[in-house]
């Protein structure tokens, strides 16, 4: 790092221009990659690596676009790209809530023996379970999600 600083300082002193500093350490931007995932979500990012990971793979690659370049003191400097991906839905939001439930009822996941309170992430959304009162869930040996009782 010291050698890099010395080289920069000597170049800056020799030329006396801020353009050297700006262009000497400017990041070279990557092209933006676009894809459509198999589950219908969109992906945009700097590389194809990891595209549609967790979305059942890539269905179709889109066009690759190079970012526009800016000019600083007559020297072209390209903007630094930012990573953007489409919001991927959480696993629990893709599963519809089971019919039933309501005030005073909890959802008991019969596999894990865990009960979930109304309004929480997994209320009525696990693959196996049923609605019962919190008291009945406790008597049956079930435990609250993360140890947090509903009442």
Rosetta blueprint (number, residue, H / E / L):
1 X L
2 X H
3 X H
4 X H
5 X H
6 X H
7 X H
8 X H
9 X H
10 X H
11 X H
12 X H
13 X H
14 X H
15 X H
16 X L
17 X L
18 X H
19 X H
20 X H
21 X H
22 X H
23 X H
24 X H
25 X L
26 X L
27 X L
28 X L
29 X L
30 X L
31 X L
32 X E
33 X E
34 X E
35 X E
36 X E
37 X E
38 X L
39 X L
40 X L
41 X L
42 X E
43 X E
44 X E
45 X E
46 X L
47 X L
48 X L
49 X L
50 X L
51 X L
52 X L
53 X L
54 X L
55 X L
56 X L
57 X L
58 X E
59 X E
60 X E
61 X E
62 X L
63 X L
64 X L
65 X E
66 X L
67 X L
68 X L
69 X E
70 X E
71 X E
72 X E
73 X L
74 X L
75 X E
76 X E
77 X E
78 X E
79 X L
80 X L
81 X L
82 X L
83 X L
84 X E
85 X E
86 X L
87 X L
88 X L
89 X L
90 X L
91 X H
92 X H
93 X H
94 X H
95 X L
96 X L
97 X L
98 X L
99 X L
100 X L
101 X L
102 X L
103 X L
104 X L
105 X E
106 X E
107 X E
108 X E
109 X E
110 X L
111 X L
112 X L
113 X L
114 X E
115 X E
116 X E
117 X L
118 X L
119 X L
120 X L
121 X L
122 X L
123 X L
124 X L
125 X L
126 X L
127 X L
128 X L
129 X E
130 X E
131 X E
132 X E
133 X E
134 X H
135 X H
136 X H
137 X H
138 X H
139 X H
140 X L
141 X L
142 X L
143 X E
144 X E
145 X H
146 X H
147 X H
148 X L
149 X L
150 X L
151 X L
